[in-house]
């Protein structure tokens, strides 16, 4: 029987310059909204802080982000496995910073499935969620991405951002479930061809993936160490 997954994703608040380099250099980034989508449910659940009049606040409060961490912990108690794409190296980092719940976020991060980290541990390089999504015939909307979401939120187009963060959760689930069923993850390479990475035992948690043998990265100029994803703690 396959696992019950809960995918989660966040959108950050800080508006960055066009060539911003490493996102982490601009922290704290703040969070405008987050979403979860359970694999046995037909829609996402979204989270954001509200102004006194009920409208979406510019960014989530520490209390509301902390409540979201408790929500994820409750999902684990209900038997769900948290799944993300780059949650270890990004989403959990920001959630820990914004909630102050570093220990909880570290534990959640280590026990969850991060598809990008599993892939990275096996291959030595990361892939984008959209590259894997396109390989199974789905993709992100062309008119929105994570870099424009903070600006849209600030301009009051919050529903577009909420739809986008929910869609990212759905894509994560689509890729996770299709890959698990096929026992391999496919992705569109930079050259436009489809490549595959075998998943004989399905998706591994961060703890499990970190135990995979190191791949051959001798062909790379500057291979990333696995510690790049965990240096936030």
C-alpha positions in Angstrom: 0.0 0.0 0.0 1.4 3.4 -1.0 2.0 6.1 1.6 -0.4 8.9 2.2 1.5 12.1 1.4 1.0 15.7 2.4 2.8 18.1 0.1 3.7 21.6 1.3 5.1 24.7 -0.3 5.7 28.3 0.7 5.9 31.7 -1.0 8.3 34.3 0.3 7.5 38.0 0.9 10.7 39.9 0.1 10.8 41.5 -3.4 14.3 40.9 -4.8 16.3 42.5 -7.5 16.4 40.8 -10.9 19.8 39.2 -10.6 19.5 38.3 -7.0 22.1 35.5 -6.9 21.7 33.1 -4.0 18.2 33.5 -2.4 19.6 32.7 1.1 21.9 35.8 0.9 18.7 37.9 1.2 17.2 36.3 4.3 15.1 36.8 6.2 12.6 36.5 3.3 9.3 36.4 5.2 6.4 34.3 4.1 3.2 35.6 2.4 1.4 32.3 2.3 1.8 28.5 2.4 -0.3 25.5 1.3 -0.6 21.8 2.0 -2.3 19.2 -0.3 -3.0 15.7 1.0 -2.7 12.9 -1.6 -6.2 11.6 -0.5 -7.9 15.0 -0.8 -9.1 16.9 -3.9 -8.0 20.4 -3.0 -5.3 22.3 -1.1 -5.5 24.0 2.2 -3.9 27.5 2.2 -2.5 29.5 5.1 -1.8 33.3 5.4 -2.1 35.9 8.1 -5.0 38.4 8.0 -5.3 42.1 8.6 -8.0 43.4 11.1 -10.5 43.7 8.2 -9.9 40.1 7.2 -7.8 40.8 4.1 -4.5 39.0 3.6 -1.6 40.6 5.6 1.7 41.6 3.9 3.3 38.6 5.5 2.6 35.8 8.0 3.2 36.5 11.7 5.5 34.4 13.8 2.5 32.9 15.6 0.8 31.8 12.4 3.9 30.2 11.0 4.4 28.4 14.3 0.8 27.2 14.1 1.6 25.9 10.6 4.5 23.8 12.1 2.1 22.3 14.5 -0.3 21.6 11.6 2.5 19.6 9.9 3.2 17.7 13.1 -0.5 16.8 13.4 -0.4 15.5 9.9 2.4 13.1 10.8 0.3 11.9 13.8 -2.5 11.2 11.3 -0.2 8.9 9.3 0.9 11.2 6.5 4.4 11.5 5.1 5.4 15.1 4.3 6.8 15.5 0.8 8.4 18.5 -0.9 10.7 19.4 -3.7 13.7 21.2 -2.1 12.0 21.5 1.3 15.2 20.5 3.1 17.3 23.3 1.5 14.6 26.0 1.3 11.1 25.7 2.6 12.0 24.3 6.1 14.8 26.7 6.4 12.5 29.7 6.0 9.7 28.2 8.1 12.2 27.5 10.9 13.5 31.1 10.7 10.0 32.7 10.6 8.5 30.5 13.3 11.4 30.2 15.7 10.8 26.5 15.9 14.2 25.3 14.8 14.2 21.9 16.5 10.8 21.0 15.3 11.6 22.0 11.7 14.9 20.1 11.8 13.1 17.0 12.9 10.3 17.4 10.3 12.9 18.1 7.6 15.0 15.0 8.4 12.0 12.6 8.5 10.2 13.9 5.4 10.7 13.1 1.7 12.4 15.8 -0.3 12.4 14.5 -3.9 15.1 16.9 -4.9 17.4 15.9 -2.1 16.8 12.2 -2.8 17.6 12.8 -6.5 20.6 14.9 -5.6 22.0 12.2 -3.3 21.7 9.7 -6.1 22.9 11.8 -9.1 25.1 14.6 -7.6 23.0 17.4 -9.1 19.5 18.8 -8.5 16.6 19.0 -10.9 13.8 21.5 -11.0 10.2 20.4 -10.1 9.0 21.6 -13.5 11.6 19.5 -15.4 10.1 16.4 -13.7 6.5 17.6 -14.1 6.9 18.2 -17.8 8.3 14.7 -18.2 4.9 13.3 -17.0 2.8 15.8 -19.1 2.1 18.5 -16.5 3.7 21.8 -15.7 3.7 25.1 -13.8 1.6 28.0 -15.1 3.6 30.0 -17.6 2.5 33.4 -16.3 3.6 33.1 -12.6 6.7 31.9 -10.9 8.2 32.2 -7.4 10.2 35.3 -8.4 7.1 37.4 -9.2 4.9 36.0 -6.5 6.1 38.5 -3.8 5.3 41.4 -6.1 1.8 40.1 -7.0 1.0 39.6 -3.3 2.1 43.2 -2.5 0.0 44.5 -5.3 -3.0 42.7 -3.8 -3.3 39.9 -6.4 -3.2 37.4 -3.5 -5.6 34.9 -5.1 -3.1 34.3 -8.0 -0.4 33.6 -5.5 -2.6 31.3 -3.4 -3.5 29.4 -6.5 0.1 29.2 -7.5 1.3 27.8 -4.1 -1.5 25.3 -4.2 -0.6 24.3 -7.7 3.1 23.7 -6.7 1.8 21.3 -4.0 -0.3 19.5 -6.6 2.7 19.2 -9.0 4.8 17.8 -6.2 2.1 15.1 -5.5 1.7 14.4 -9.2 5.5 13.8 -9.7 5.8 11.9 -6.4 3.0 9.5 -7.2 3.8 9.0 -10.9 7.4 8.3 -10.0 6.6 6.0 -7.2 4.3 4.0 -9.4 6.9 3.8 -12.2 9.7 3.1 -9.8 11.7 5.9 -11.5 11.7 9.7 -11.8 11.8 11.1 -15.3 12.9 14.7 -16.1 13.5 16.9 -19.2 17.2 17.5 -19.5 18.8 20.8 -20.5 19.1 19.4 -24.0 15.4 18.6 -24.2 15.6 14.8 -23.9 14.0 12.7 -21.2 16.3 11.1 -18.7 15.4 8.8 -15.8 16.6 7.9 -12.3 15.6 4.6 -10.8 13.6 4.5 -7.5 13.6 0.7 -6.8 12.4 1.2 -3.2 10.3 4.3 -3.9 11.1 7.7 -2.4 13.5 7.9 0.5 13.2 10.3 3.5 16.0 12.8 4.0 17.5 10.5 6.7 17.5 7.5 4.3 18.7 9.4 1.2 21.7 10.8 3.1 22.9 7.2 3.5 23.1 6.6 -0.2 26.6 6.1 -1.6 28.1 9.3 -3.0 27.7 9.5 -6.8 30.6 10.1 -9.2 30.8 13.9 -9.6 34.3 13.9 -11.1 32.9 15.3 -14.3 31.6 18.5 -12.5 33.6 21.7 -12.0 32.1 22.5 -8.6 29.9 19.7 -7.3 27.7 20.6 -4.4 28.3 18.8 -1.1 25.3 17.3 0.6 25.9 19.6 3.5 24.8 22.5 1.3 21.2 21.4 2.1 21.7 21.0 5.9 24.0 23.9 6.8 21.1 26.0 8.1 21.2 24.0 11.4 
